Amino acid sequence: MAMAGFYRRVLPSPPAVDFASSEGKQLFLEAIQGGTMEGFYRLISFFQTQSEPAYCGLASLSMVLYALAIYPGRKWKGPWRWFDESMLDCCEPLKKVKEKGISFGKLICLAHCAGAKVEAFCTNQSTIDDFRKYLIRCSSSDDCHLISSYHRGIFKQTGTGHFSPIGGYHAGRDMALILDVARFKYPPHWVPLSLLWEAMDSIDIETGQCRGFMLISTPHREPGLLYTLSCKHESWVDTARCLMEDVPNLVKSKDFKDIDSVLSVVFASLPSNFGEFIKWVAEVRRQEDGDNSLSQEEKGRLAVKEEVLKQVQKTSLFKHVAAFLSTVNSCCRNMPSLGHKDDLPDVAAIMCCQGAEILAGKFGSSESFCCWETCVQCLKTDGDKPILVVSVTVADGSSQQGFDVLVPSIQMEDRGCSSSNCIRMYPAGNDILTVLLLALPTETWSGIKDEKLSQEIHNLVSTENLPTFLQEEVLHLRRQLHLLKRCQENKVDEDLAAPHM
């Protein structure tokens, strides 16, 4: 006789109905006929089991993001791009999620940061009739999915707070299909909608707030083409506070004479580990994954990145930033917060970080990784223009892995380069700092006392006339800053609304 162990649980039925039971199958067929299982097919295609006991929120979100075909922007393993739980590192450090799980508000924050459109409701802000209406809407199409935050105890299940996507709805029986991401524990199951509402209408003791549900759909355009914010490193708290609180207060307290004096105060106030907060979305691939030929997909993404970078350089703000940093460097002024001065962060550091992130999925931790060999080369394939490739070897002491990173490049005729074919590597401090200034909330500059200078600054940082790609990039970073400020103030579970830009 086998010893008792934690190989799944017996699903308490009633109140739940096992999806694979005769009754569950009949409910499924009837719901299909009723047209409220349309969202099920994409969800079931990417149904996954949470990889950690406390990762139910991350697993639910990664499953929904991929069902919506929202592009991850980063490679998972090998050549594959996939929404893995380890990539959802904005809004809450993964180490903390692994220990305690994630709150309803911070999961909403993660969905926004990943580029999704989110509508979220606590039960005290909605009604069961509203919930039913939203569930029918999502179940009747494949462009919207619903994640529920509920308490298992209402269903007589073991455990407390849990997240899972809702896979469908049976109108006749008023039942919802829970695609439980803890598949090691319970199978997918149908539950009465009234009980699901009761399970959501409970207080999360960690936040003191009601649970609820969120609707996740695809945005009009994919954000985060070049840059994204991350709280994977502990520096994010100080950096978020600096950008959203310290900088506006400094602006109010100073009597500025010109734009350079404004830039000097802002840049000097940045923490020394600022580079850990804003990340470049690099195109990374393992060296053994293929030959030197680039896929059309890779070429297309590089072309878009180059276009956005060109748009950055055409802004008036970029010219001011570049001139200011050039003056700083030529005068040898010490600004440690800028790291490598004109190239923050430098390409080698990017390679080390990106390579370690990918290896972390294989070896479990990126803390002990180091970049010990880099090589920059120019790759020309199929008669196309040269592609800049940075090859790097990342090691953890016992293992090592080689990576190639495709770097956007651009001619530098107006940068003092002696050759018209001179290639510049990205990202660089000029570009990152320009985009960062554009992404700061408009009220950051409201404290400037000189009216003429105030108007000049507002004209420089205005997003209204920016080209589409750059505008989306900037507004995405601005949304992330607002959300991370809520996280830093522990208000993300109180205010579930999307930031207004």
C-alpha positions in Angstrom: 0.0 0.0 0.0 1.4 3.4 -1.0 2.1 5.8 1.8 0.0 8.9 2.0 1.6 11.9 0.5 1.0 15.2 -1.3 0.1 13.8 -4.7 -2.8 16.0 -5.4 -5.8 16.5 -3.2 -9.3 15.1 -3.5 -11.4 17.8 -5.0 -14.3 18.6 -2.6 -17.4 17.9 -4.8 -19.8 19.4 -4.1 -19.4 22.4 -4.4 -17.0 22.0 -7.2 -17.4 19.8 -10.3 -14.3 18.2 -11.7 -13.8 19.3 -15.3 -12.9 15.8 -16.4 -16.0 14.1 -14.8 -19.1 13.2 -16.7 -20.9 16.1 -15.3 -18.0 18.4 -16.0 -17.8 17.3 -19.6 -21.6 17.9 -20.0 -21.2 21.4 -18.6 -18.4 22.0 -21.0 -20.4 20.9 -24.1 -23.4 22.9 -23.1 -21.3 26.0 -22.4 -19.7 25.6 -25.9 -23.2 25.6 -27.4 -24.0 28.7 -25.4 -21.0 30.5 -26.9 -19.3 31.2 -23.5 -16.2 29.1 -24.0 -14.5 31.1 -26.7 -11.7 32.3 -24.3 -11.0 28.7 -23.2 -9.2 27.5 -26.2 -6.3 30.0 -26.1 -6.0 29.7 -22.3 -5.9 25.9 -22.4 -3.2 26.0 -25.1 -0.9 27.7 -22.6 -2.2 26.2 -19.4 0.7 25.8 -17.0 1.4 24.7 -13.4 2.9 27.3 -11.1 6.6 26.5 -10.5 6.6 27.6 -6.9 4.0 27.1 -4.2 3.5 30.8 -3.9 3.6 31.6 -7.7 -0.1 31.2 -8.4 -0.4 34.9 -9.4 2.7 34.9 -11.6 1.6 31.6 -13.3 -1.9 32.9 -13.9 -0.6 36.1 -15.4 2.1 34.5 -17.6 -0.5 32.1 -18.9 -2.9 34.9 -19.8 -0.2 37.1 -21.4 0.8 34.4 -23.7 -2.8 33.5 -24.5 -3.2 37.1 -25.6 0.0 36.9 -27.7 1.6 39.8 -25.9 5.3 39.8 -26.9 7.6 39.0 -23.9 10.4 41.2 -25.3 13.0 38.9 -23.8 14.2 35.4 -24.5 13.4 32.6 -22.1 15.8 29.8 -22.9 17.7 29.0 -26.0 16.1 30.9 -28.9 12.6 30.8 -27.4 10.6 33.8 -26.3 8.1 32.8 -23.6 6.4 34.4 -20.6 8.1 32.6 -17.7 7.3 33.5 -14.1 10.9 34.5 -13.6 10.5 37.3 -16.1 7.7 39.0 -14.2 10.1 40.9 -12.0 8.6 44.4 -12.0 6.6 45.7 -9.0 7.7 43.0 -6.5 11.1 41.2 -6.1 10.8 37.5 -7.1 12.5 36.5 -3.8 9.7 38.1 -1.9 7.0 36.6 -4.1 8.5 33.1 -3.6 8.3 33.5 0.2 4.9 35.3 0.6 3.1 35.3 -2.8 1.9 38.5 -4.4 -1.0 40.8 -3.6 -3.9 41.5 -5.9 -2.7 45.1 -6.5 0.8 44.1 -7.3 -0.3 41.5 -9.8 -2.3 44.2 -11.5 0.9 46.3 -11.5 2.8 43.4 -13.1 0.1 43.1 -15.9 0.4 46.8 -16.7 4.2 46.6 -16.7 4.1 43.6 -19.1 2.2 45.7 -21.6 -1.3 44.5 -21.1 -4.5 46.5 -20.8 -6.0 45.9 -17.4 -9.4 46.6 -15.7 -9.5 45.6 -12.1 -12.2 45.5 -9.5 -12.3 44.6 -5.8 -15.6 43.1 -4.7 -16.4 46.2 -2.6 -16.2 48.2 -5.8 -18.4 45.9 -7.9 -21.4 43.6 -7.7 -22.0 39.9 -8.5 -24.1 41.1 -11.5 -21.2 43.2 -12.8 -18.8 40.2 -12.3 -21.2 38.0 -14.3 -21.4 40.6 -17.1 -17.6 40.8 -17.3 -17.2 37.1 -17.2 -19.6 36.6 -20.1 -17.8 39.2 -22.1 -14.4 37.5 -21.6 -15.8 34.0 -22.1 -17.5 35.0 -25.3 -14.3 36.2 -27.0 -10.6 35.3 -27.1 -9.2 38.8 -26.8 -9.9 39.2 -23.1 -9.3 36.9 -20.1 -10.2 37.1 -16.5 -8.1 36.3 -13.5 -9.8 35.8 -10.1 -8.3 36.4 -6.6 -10.2 34.2 -4.2 -10.1 32.2 -0.9 -10.1 28.5 -1.3 -11.8 27.8 2.0 -15.2 28.8 0.5 -14.9 25.7 -1.8 -13.9 23.5 1.1 -10.4 23.3 -0.4 -7.2 23.4 1.6 -5.2 26.6 1.5 -6.2 30.3 1.7 -5.7 33.0 -0.9 -5.2 31.9 -4.5 -5.1 33.2 -8.1 -6.3 31.4 -11.2 -7.7 32.3 -14.7 -11.4 31.7 -15.4 -11.7 29.5 -18.5 -15.4 29.7 -19.2 -19.0 30.2 -18.1 -22.1 28.0 -18.1 -25.1 30.4 -18.3 -27.8 27.8 -17.6 -26.2 26.6 -14.3 -24.5 30.0 -13.6 -21.2 28.3 -13.1 -17.6 29.3 -13.8 -14.7 27.1 -14.9 -11.6 27.7 -12.8 -8.3 26.7 -14.5 -6.4 26.1 -11.3 -2.7 26.8 -11.9 -1.9 24.6 -8.9 -2.4 21.5 -11.0 -0.3 19.5 -8.6 -3.2 20.1 -6.1 -6.5 20.3 -7.8 -7.7 19.8 -11.4 -9.7 22.4 -13.4 -13.2 22.6 -11.9 -16.6 24.2 -12.2 -17.9 26.2 -9.3 -21.2 28.1 -8.8 -20.7 31.7 -9.6 -22.3 32.8 -6.4 -19.7 30.8 -4.4 -16.9 32.2 -6.5 -18.1 35.7 -5.7 -18.3 34.8 -2.1 -14.7 33.5 -2.3 -13.5 36.7 -3.9 -15.6 38.8 -1.4 -13.1 38.1 1.4 -10.3 40.2 3.0 -6.7 39.5 2.3 -5.1 39.8 5.7 -1.8 40.9 4.3 -3.2 44.0 2.7 -6.5 44.5 4.6 -8.2 44.9 1.2 -10.9 42.9 -0.5 -10.0 40.4 -3.2 -11.5 40.7 -6.6 -10.9 40.1 -10.3 -9.1 41.6 -13.3 -9.8 41.7 -17.0 -6.7 41.5 -19.1 -6.7 42.3 -22.8 -4.2 43.3 -25.6 -3.1 46.9 -25.8 -3.3 48.7 -29.2 0.5 48.7 -29.5 3.3 46.8 -27.8 5.2 49.0 -25.4 8.7 48.5 -24.0 10.6 48.3 -27.3 13.9 49.5 -25.8 13.6 50.1 -22.1 11.8 48.7 -19.1 11.9 49.2 -15.3 12.6 46.5 -12.9 12.5 46.0 -9.1 14.5 42.8 -9.3 17.4 44.7 -7.6 16.7 46.3 -4.2 17.9 49.7 -5.6 14.5 50.2 -7.2 13.0 51.6 -3.9 15.6 54.4 -3.7 15.5 55.1 -7.4 11.7 55.3 -7.6 11.6 57.6 -4.6 14.3 59.8 -6.1 12.5 60.1 -9.5 9.0 60.6 -8.2 9.7 62.5 -4.9 13.2 63.9 -4.6 13.6 65.3 -8.1 10.3 67.3 -7.9 11.2 68.6 -4.5 14.7 69.6 -5.7 13.2 71.4 -8.7 10.9 73.4 -6.4 13.8 74.3 -4.0 16.3 75.7 -6.6 16.5 78.9 -8.6 17.5 77.7 -12.0 19.0 80.0 -14.6 19.0 77.7 -17.6 18.4 74.2 -18.8 21.9 73.0 -18.0 21.4 73.9 -14.4 18.2 71.8 -14.3 19.9 68.8 -15.9 22.8 69.1 -13.5 20.5 68.9 -10.4 18.4 66.0 -11.8 21.4 63.9 -13.0 23.5 64.5 -9.9 20.5 63.3 -7.7 20.3 59.9 -9.3 21.5 57.0 -7.1 24.8 55.4 -8.0 22.9 52.1 -8.7 20.5 53.8 -11.1 21.5 51.4 -13.9 19.9 48.5 -12.0 16.5 50.2 -12.3 16.1 50.9 -16.0 16.9 48.0 -18.3 17.6 47.8 -21.9 15.4 45.2 -23.7 18.3 43.4 -25.5 18.1 40.8 -28.2 20.0 37.9 -26.6 20.6 34.5 -28.1 22.9 31.6 -27.1 25.8 31.1 -29.4 25.1 27.5 -30.1 21.5 28.2 -31.1 22.4 28.9 -34.7 24.8 30.2 -37.3 25.5 33.9 -38.1 22.3 34.3 -40.2 19.6 36.5 -38.7 15.9 35.6 -39.0 13.5 38.1 -40.5 12.0 38.4 -37.0 15.3 39.5 -35.5 16.0 41.9 -38.4 12.6 43.4 -38.0 12.9 44.0 -34.2 16.4 45.5 -34.7 15.0 47.8 -37.4 12.2 49.0 -35.0 14.7 49.6 -32.2 16.9 51.6 -34.5 13.9 53.7 -35.6 13.0 54.5 -32.0 16.6 55.4 -31.2 16.7 57.7 -34.2 13.5 59.3 -33.0 15.1 59.9 -29.6 18.1 61.6 -31.2 15.9 63.9 -33.2 14.2 65.4 -30.1 15.4 68.8 -28.9 15.7 67.4 -25.4 18.3 64.8 -26.6 20.5 67.6 -28.1 20.4 69.4 -24.7 21.3 66.2 -22.8 24.1 65.3 -25.2 25.6 68.8 -25.1 25.4 68.9 -21.3 27.1 65.5 -20.9 29.7 66.4 -23.4 30.6 69.5 -21.4 30.6 67.5 -18.2 33.0 64.9 -19.6 35.3 67.5 -21.2 35.5 69.3 -17.8 36.2 66.0 -16.0 33.4 66.7 -13.5 32.7 63.8 -11.2 29.1 62.6 -11.5 29.2 59.1 -10.1 25.4 58.6 -10.6 26.0 58.5 -14.3 28.1 55.3 -14.0 30.1 55.1 -17.2 29.3 58.7 -18.1 28.4 58.8 -21.8 27.7 55.1 -22.0 25.3 54.1 -19.2 25.1 51.2 -18.8 27.9 50.0 -21.1 27.3 47.1 -23.4 29.5 44.7 -21.5 27.4 45.3 -18.3 24.2 44.7 -20.3 25.6 41.4 -21.6 26.5 40.2 -18.2 23.1 41.1 -16.8 21.1 39.6 -19.6 23.2 36.5 -19.8 23.0 36.0 -16.1 19.2 36.4 -16.2 18.9 33.6 -18.8 21.3 31.3 -17.0 19.4 31.9 -13.7 16.5 29.8 -15.2 19.0 26.9 -15.6 21.1 27.2 -12.4 18.7 28.8 -10.0 20.3 32.1 -9.1 22.0 34.9 -10.9 23.7 36.5 -7.8 27.1 34.7 -8.4 27.4 35.2 -12.1 30.1 37.3 -13.7 31.0 38.3 -17.2 34.6 37.4 -17.9 35.0 37.7 -21.6 33.5 40.0 -24.2 34.1 40.5 -27.9 32.5 43.1 -30.3 32.2 42.2 -33.9 30.4 43.4 -37.0 28.3 40.8 -38.7 27.2 41.2 -42.3 24.7 38.6 -43.7 23.0 38.2 -47.1 24.2 41.5 -48.4 22.4 43.4 -45.6 23.9 46.3 -43.7 26.3 45.2 -40.9 24.8 44.1 -37.6 26.8 44.8 -34.4 27.1 41.7 -32.3 28.5 41.6 -28.8 29.6 38.1 -27.8 30.0 37.4 -24.1 30.8 34.5 -21.8 29.0 34.4 -18.5 30.3 32.1 -15.7 29.1 31.1 -12.3 32.3 29.4 -11.1 31.5 25.9 -12.2 29.6 26.4 -15.5 29.9 28.9 -18.3 27.7 29.9 -21.2 28.3 32.0 -24.3 25.8 34.6 -25.6 25.5 36.8 -28.6 23.6 40.1 -28.3 22.4 42.0 -31.4 22.9 45.7 -30.9 21.2 48.4 -32.9 23.7 50.7 -34.7 23.5 54.0 -36.5 25.8 56.2 -38.5 27.2 59.1 -36.6 27.9 61.8 -39.1 26.8 64.5 -36.7 28.7 63.2 -33.7 32.2 64.3 -34.6 33.1 60.9 -36.0 35.9 60.9 -38.6 34.3 58.3 -40.7 30.8 58.3 -42.2 30.5 54.6 -41.5 31.4 55.0 -37.8 29.0 52.8 -35.8 27.8 53.7 -32.3 26.7 51.1 -29.8 23.6 51.3 -27.7 22.3 51.9 -25.2 24.1 55.0 -24.1 23.7 57.5 -21.4 22.4 60.2 -23.7 19.5 58.0 -24.9 18.6 56.5 -21.6 18.6 59.9 -19.8 16.6 61.6 -22.6 13.9 58.9 -22.4 13.9 59.0 -18.6 13.3 62.8 -18.6 10.5 62.4 -21.1 8.9 59.7 -18.9 8.9 61.8 -15.7 5.4 63.0 -14.8 4.7 66.5 -16.2 4.2 67.9 -12.6 7.9 67.2 -12.0 8.7 70.5 -13.6 5.8 72.6 -12.1 8.1 74.0 -9.4 10.4 75.9 -11.8 10.1 79.5 -10.7 11.3 81.3 -13.9 8.3 81.4 -16.2 10.4 81.5 -19.4 12.5 78.5 -18.3 9.5 76.6 -17.1 7.8 77.0 -20.6 11.1 76.0 -22.3 11.4 72.8 -20.1 7.7 71.9 -20.7 8.2 72.2 -24.4 11.2 69.9 -24.3 9.5 67.2 -22.3 6.1 67.3 -23.9 5.0 64.0 -25.4 2.2 65.4 -27.5 4.3 65.8 -30.7 6.6 62.8 -30.3 6.5 60.1 -33.1 4.2 57.2 -32.3 6.9 54.6 -31.4 8.8 56.9 -29.1 5.6 58.3 -27.5 4.5 54.7 -26.7 7.9 53.9 -25.2 7.8 57.0 -23.0 4.2 56.6 -21.8 4.9 53.0 -21.0 7.8 54.0 -18.8 5.7 56.7 -17.2 3.0 54.2 -16.4 5.6 52.0 -14.8 7.0 54.8 -12.7 3.5 55.7 -11.4 2.8 52.0 -10.5 6.2 51.5 -8.8 5.6 54.7 -6.8 2.3 53.1 -5.6 4.3 50.0 -4.7 6.9 52.0 -2.9 4.2 53.7 -0.9 2.3 50.4 -0.3 -0.8 52.0 -2.0 -1.0 49.6 -5.0 -3.7 47.5 -3.3 -5.8 50.6 -2.5 -5.7 52.2 -6.0 -6.3 49.6 -8.7 -7.0 52.0 -11.5 -4.6 52.3 -14.5 -2.4 55.5 -14.3 -3.7 58.4 -16.3 -1.0 59.7 -18.6 
